[in-house]
Amino acid sequence: MVPAELGDPGVLDRIHHRARVRRIGNIWLRVDGQISRNSTEHTESDYVLPVIGESHAKIRVVADDDDARLAVWISRTDAWDSITTPIQLADREGHAAPNAGVWVGLGAPVEATPHGERRSIRVRDDAVRALGWVPASVVAKVWTVPAGDRSPTDMKMNESHSFVPPADKRDQLALAIHTVIRAAADANAPAIATIEQIDVRGALLATIGAFREIELVRPHMRIRGFVSASDATPALDLLIGHGSGTGSGFGMSHADRIDLVAGTCLFDAADGEVVGVQLAPSTRLGRHSPDGAWSSVYVHNSWSLATLYVRDTSDDPKQPRWESCAEPAHRR
């Protein structure tokens, strides 16, 4: 797929590769081009974006913002390691209990440490610390989703911050901070996870002496195990919501106002390459070209305020006709 196709109806349904953005760092409009932004941002994030290209050091992701859809290159170090196949975490020798443990979902963000053909991982979750081992083959920066996947792909919400547990009619237990979840109803059984924040709940499965068998559903994993009865109390019916979002704007004086229509090609330079498509009619700030052929426009995105270019194909500069990416010429 090429960026000129990004304005096509249903185009995102045709992109089956994903990457999870860990930090807002540098971007490049061309894989071997100049840095578009030299970022000092270090805030950890959790955004899933479509992927249309990879190199040894970079990943080309697709992002929607400011009435435009752009393809930008990010550093591979700015993407999470992710789980490419749903899997249960095992111990170092590869053993996993059949009825207790941590099951990690497709695309789950993890911190992975290489150990030959295996990886020790920690699943990203602010409230629950879960550690384990998986084959190296199931950890990568980019993964593939099945056809028809409708998981959100945008930079408006951190997935874990917007997580709402599914409805569960089973009795719920509130788990105390520092609660250890074990693989068996035994104080000496291996720990499979630890609670690190307040207001974490699990469904009660069984009472076994001084232990409670529980199940937790988290944004990227499901945990089943055993906790001490003293660490688990009946949960009150509270509705707690979490939200997170991004947003910004800009303005400038002494800029031209340029009206664009949906489908307008956005180039990285005059006589350059298409890197995105205008999604809806809007008036952008920019600069009209003195010769009337190319004009620059400003397009905001989560990394930077990008200076892009549009090409007038008309003979009358007072009535511009911006080159459209609906035309077959760009589809190569």
C-alpha positions as CSV (number, residue, x, y, z in Angstrom):
1,M,0.0,0.0,0.0
2,V,1.2,3.5,-0.8
3,P,0.2,6.8,1.1
4,A,-1.9,8.0,-1.9
5,E,-4.4,5.2,-1.1
6,L,-5.0,6.4,2.4
7,G,-8.1,8.4,1.5
8,D,-9.9,5.4,-0.1
9,P,-13.1,4.3,1.6
10,G,-12.5,1.4,3.9
11,V,-8.7,1.6,3.4
12,L,-7.9,0.9,7.1
13,D,-9.7,-2.5,6.8
14,R,-7.1,-3.5,4.2
15,I,-4.2,-2.8,6.6
16,H,-3.6,-5.8,8.8
17,H,-0.4,-4.9,10.5
18,R,-0.2,-3.0,13.7
19,A,2.4,-1.4,16.0
20,R,2.0,0.0,19.5
21,V,3.5,3.5,20.0
22,R,5.4,3.7,23.3
23,R,6.6,7.3,23.2
24,I,6.1,10.4,21.0
25,G,9.6,10.8,19.6
26,N,11.1,11.7,16.3
27,I,9.4,11.2,13.0
28,W,10.5,11.2,9.4
29,L,8.4,11.8,6.3
30,R,10.8,9.7,4.3
31,V,12.6,6.7,5.7
32,D,16.0,8.2,4.8
33,G,15.0,11.8,5.1
34,Q,15.5,14.6,7.6
35,I,14.0,14.3,11.1
36,S,10.7,16.2,11.1
37,R,10.8,16.7,14.9
38,N,13.6,16.3,17.4
39,S,11.5,15.3,20.3
40,T,12.2,15.7,24.0
41,E,8.9,13.9,24.9
42,H,9.4,11.0,27.3
43,T,5.9,10.3,28.5
44,E,5.0,6.6,28.0
45,S,2.0,6.0,25.8
46,D,0.0,3.1,24.5
47,Y,-1.4,3.9,21.0
48,V,-2.1,1.2,18.4
49,L,-1.6,2.4,14.8
50,P,-1.8,0.7,11.4
51,V,1.6,-0.2,9.8
52,I,2.3,0.1,6.0
53,G,6.1,-0.3,6.0
54,E,9.2,-1.4,8.0
55,S,12.9,-1.0,7.8
56,H,15.7,-2.2,10.0
57,A,15.5,0.9,12.2
58,K,12.0,2.4,11.5
59,I,8.3,1.6,11.2
60,R,5.9,3.4,8.9
61,V,2.6,4.1,10.8
62,V,-0.6,5.7,9.7
63,A,-2.1,8.4,11.9
64,D,-5.3,10.5,11.5
65,D,-5.4,14.0,12.8
66,D,-6.4,17.5,11.7
67,D,-8.6,16.3,8.8
68,A,-5.7,14.4,7.3
69,R,-4.3,10.8,7.2
70,L,-0.5,10.7,7.2
71,A,2.1,8.0,6.8
72,V,5.1,8.8,9.0
73,W,8.2,6.8,10.0
74,I,9.0,6.3,13.7
75,S,12.0,4.8,15.3
76,R,11.6,1.1,16.2
77,T,12.8,2.0,19.7
78,D,9.6,4.2,20.0
79,A,7.4,1.1,19.6
80,W,6.6,-1.4,22.3
81,D,7.6,-5.0,21.9
82,S,4.3,-6.8,21.5
83,I,2.9,-10.3,21.6
84,T,2.2,-11.6,18.1
85,T,0.3,-14.8,19.1
86,P,-2.0,-15.2,22.2
87,I,-0.1,-17.3,24.7
88,Q,0.1,-18.3,28.3
89,L,3.2,-17.2,30.2
90,A,5.5,-20.0,31.4
91,D,8.4,-20.4,33.8
92,R,12.0,-20.3,32.6
93,E,11.9,-24.0,31.6
94,G,8.7,-23.5,29.6
95,H,6.3,-25.1,32.0
96,A,2.8,-23.6,32.6
97,A,0.0,-24.8,34.9
98,P,-3.1,-25.9,32.9
99,N,-5.6,-24.1,35.2
100,A,-3.7,-21.2,36.7
101,G,-1.5,-18.5,35.2
102,V,-1.4,-15.5,32.9
103,W,-2.8,-15.6,29.4
104,V,-1.6,-12.7,27.3
105,G,-3.6,-11.4,24.3
106,L,-2.6,-10.5,20.7
107,G,-0.7,-7.2,20.5
108,A,-0.1,-6.9,24.3
109,P,2.7,-4.5,25.1
110,V,5.6,-6.1,27.0
111,E,9.0,-5.3,28.2
112,A,11.1,-8.2,26.8
113,T,14.6,-9.3,27.7
114,P,16.4,-11.7,25.4
115,H,17.7,-15.1,26.7
116,G,18.6,-17.1,23.6
117,E,15.5,-18.5,22.0
118,R,13.3,-17.3,24.9
119,R,12.3,-13.9,26.3
120,S,11.5,-13.0,29.9
121,I,8.7,-10.4,29.8
122,R,6.7,-8.1,31.9
123,V,3.2,-7.2,30.6
124,R,2.5,-3.5,30.6
125,D,-0.1,-2.9,33.3
126,D,0.1,-0.1,35.9
127,A,-2.1,-2.0,38.3
128,V,-0.9,-5.6,38.0
129,R,2.7,-6.8,37.8
130,A,2.8,-10.0,35.7
131,L,6.1,-11.7,34.7
132,G,6.9,-14.8,32.8
133,W,8.6,-16.4,29.8
134,V,7.7,-16.9,26.2
135,P,9.4,-18.1,23.0
136,A,11.3,-15.3,21.2
137,S,9.2,-16.0,18.1
138,V,6.1,-14.5,19.7
139,V,7.6,-11.1,20.5
140,A,8.0,-8.4,17.8
141,K,7.5,-4.7,17.1
142,V,4.8,-5.4,14.5
143,W,2.0,-7.9,14.6
144,T,-0.9,-9.0,12.3
145,V,-4.5,-8.8,13.2
146,P,-7.2,-11.1,11.7
147,A,-9.4,-9.9,8.8
148,G,-12.4,-8.0,10.1
149,D,-10.5,-6.7,13.2
150,R,-12.3,-3.6,14.6
151,S,-9.9,-2.7,17.4
152,P,-9.5,1.1,17.6
153,T,-6.4,2.5,15.8
154,D,-5.8,6.1,16.8
155,M,-3.9,8.4,19.1
156,K,-6.9,9.8,21.0
157,M,-6.9,7.4,23.9
158,N,-4.4,5.1,25.7
159,E,-5.9,1.7,25.4
160,S,-5.2,0.7,29.0
161,H,-6.5,4.0,30.4
162,S,-9.8,3.5,28.5
163,F,-10.2,-0.1,29.6
164,V,-13.5,-1.1,31.2
165,P,-13.7,-4.7,32.4
166,P,-16.5,-6.7,30.8
167,A,-19.7,-7.3,32.7
168,D,-19.3,-10.2,35.1
169,K,-22.1,-11.5,37.3
170,R,-19.8,-13.6,39.5
171,D,-19.1,-12.3,43.0
172,Q,-16.3,-9.7,42.9
173,L,-13.4,-9.4,45.3
174,A,-11.4,-6.3,46.0
175,L,-7.7,-7.2,46.2
176,A,-5.4,-5.3,48.5
177,I,-2.4,-3.6,47.2
178,H,0.7,-5.9,47.2
179,T,-1.6,-9.0,47.0
180,V,0.4,-11.9,45.5
181,I,-1.5,-14.2,43.1
182,R,-0.1,-17.7,43.2
183,A,-0.3,-20.7,40.9
184,A,-1.8,-22.9,43.7
185,A,-3.6,-22.6,47.0
186,D,-0.3,-22.8,48.9
187,A,1.7,-20.0,50.5
188,N,4.8,-21.5,48.9
189,A,3.4,-21.8,45.4
190,P,5.1,-19.7,42.6
191,A,3.9,-16.2,42.3
192,I,2.3,-15.4,38.9
193,A,1.3,-11.8,39.5
194,T,1.3,-9.0,42.1
195,I,-1.3,-6.2,42.7
196,E,0.3,-2.8,42.5
197,Q,-2.6,-0.4,42.8
198,I,-5.8,0.0,44.7
199,D,-9.2,-0.9,43.3
200,V,-8.2,-4.0,41.4
201,R,-10.9,-6.6,41.4
202,G,-11.2,-10.3,40.6
203,A,-14.1,-12.7,40.2
204,L,-14.4,-15.3,42.9
205,L,-14.2,-18.8,41.5
206,A,-13.8,-20.9,44.7
207,T,-13.0,-20.9,48.4
208,I,-10.2,-23.3,49.3
209,G,-9.4,-23.1,53.0
210,A,-7.5,-19.9,53.7
211,F,-7.3,-19.1,49.9
212,R,-9.6,-17.8,47.3
213,E,-9.4,-18.8,43.6
214,I,-9.9,-15.7,41.5
215,E,-9.9,-14.6,37.9
216,L,-8.9,-11.1,36.7
217,V,-9.5,-9.6,33.2
218,R,-7.1,-6.8,32.4
219,P,-6.5,-4.8,29.2
220,H,-4.0,-7.2,27.8
221,M,-4.2,-10.3,29.8
222,R,-6.4,-12.7,31.8
223,I,-5.1,-14.0,35.2
224,R,-6.3,-17.0,37.1
225,G,-4.8,-18.0,40.4
226,F,-5.0,-18.0,44.2
227,V,-4.8,-15.3,46.8
228,S,-4.8,-15.3,50.6
229,A,-8.3,-14.8,52.0
230,S,-7.0,-12.0,54.1
231,D,-6.1,-10.0,50.9
232,A,-9.5,-10.3,49.3
233,T,-12.7,-8.7,50.5
234,P,-16.2,-8.4,48.9
235,A,-16.1,-5.5,46.4
236,L,-18.6,-2.6,46.8
237,D,-20.6,-1.6,43.7
238,L,-18.6,1.4,42.6
239,L,-18.4,2.7,39.1
240,I,-15.0,4.0,38.4
241,G,-14.1,5.5,35.0
242,H,-10.8,6.5,33.6
243,G,-10.2,8.7,30.7
244,S,-7.3,10.1,28.8
245,G,-6.9,12.0,25.6
246,T,-4.8,14.2,23.5
247,G,-5.5,17.4,21.8
248,S,-3.9,20.6,20.7
249,G,-4.2,23.5,18.3
250,F,-2.1,26.2,16.8
251,G,-2.4,29.6,15.2
252,M,-0.1,32.0,13.4
253,S,-0.3,35.4,11.8
254,H,0.8,36.4,8.3
255,A,-0.2,33.1,6.8
256,D,-2.4,32.5,3.8
257,R,-5.7,30.6,4.1
258,I,-5.8,27.7,1.7
259,D,-9.1,25.8,1.1
260,L,-8.6,22.1,0.5
261,V,-11.1,19.4,-0.5
262,A,-11.2,15.8,0.5
263,G,-8.8,13.6,-1.4
264,T,-6.2,16.3,-1.9
265,C,-2.7,14.8,-2.0
266,L,-0.3,15.9,0.6
267,F,3.4,15.9,-0.4
268,D,6.5,16.0,1.7
269,A,8.1,18.7,-0.5
270,A,7.4,20.6,-3.7
271,D,7.9,18.0,-6.5
272,G,8.2,15.4,-3.6
273,E,6.4,12.2,-2.6
274,V,2.9,11.8,-1.4
275,V,2.9,11.2,2.3
276,G,-0.8,11.6,3.1
277,V,-4.3,12.6,2.0
278,Q,-6.7,15.3,3.1
279,L,-9.8,13.5,4.6
280,A,-12.3,16.3,4.7
281,P,-12.8,19.8,3.3
282,S,-11.0,22.4,5.5
283,T,-9.2,25.7,5.4
284,R,-5.5,25.4,6.3
285,L,-2.9,28.0,7.1
286,G,0.1,28.0,4.8
287,R,1.9,29.9,2.0
288,H,0.8,30.3,-1.6
289,S,3.6,29.6,-4.0
290,P,4.8,32.7,-6.0
291,D,4.6,30.7,-9.3
292,G,1.2,29.2,-8.3
293,A,2.2,25.5,-8.8
294,W,3.0,24.4,-5.3
295,S,1.7,25.8,-2.0
296,S,2.7,24.8,1.5
297,V,0.2,23.9,4.2
298,Y,0.5,23.2,7.9
299,V,-0.9,19.9,9.2
300,H,-0.9,19.2,12.9
301,N,-0.2,15.7,14.2
302,S,0.7,14.1,17.5
303,W,4.4,14.5,16.8
304,S,4.8,17.9,15.2
305,L,3.3,20.7,13.1
306,A,4.2,19.4,9.7
307,T,4.8,21.6,6.7
308,L,3.4,19.7,3.7
309,Y,2.7,20.7,0.1
310,V,-0.2,20.7,-2.3
311,R,0.0,21.0,-6.1
312,D,-2.3,23.2,-8.2
313,T,-3.1,21.6,-11.5
314,S,-5.3,24.4,-12.9
315,D,-4.3,27.3,-15.2
316,D,-6.0,29.9,-13.0
317,P,-4.3,30.6,-9.6
318,K,-7.5,32.3,-8.4
319,Q,-9.4,29.0,-8.9
320,P,-6.9,26.3,-7.8
321,R,-7.6,22.6,-8.5
322,W,-5.5,20.6,-6.1
323,E,-4.0,17.4,-7.3
324,S,-6.2,14.5,-6.0
325,C,-5.1,11.2,-4.7
326,A,-8.2,9.7,-6.2
327,E,-6.3,9.8,-9.5
328,P,-4.6,6.5,-10.6
329,A,-1.2,8.3,-11.2
330,H,-0.2,8.1,-7.6
331,R,-1.0,4.4,-7.0
332,R,2.4,2.9,-7.4
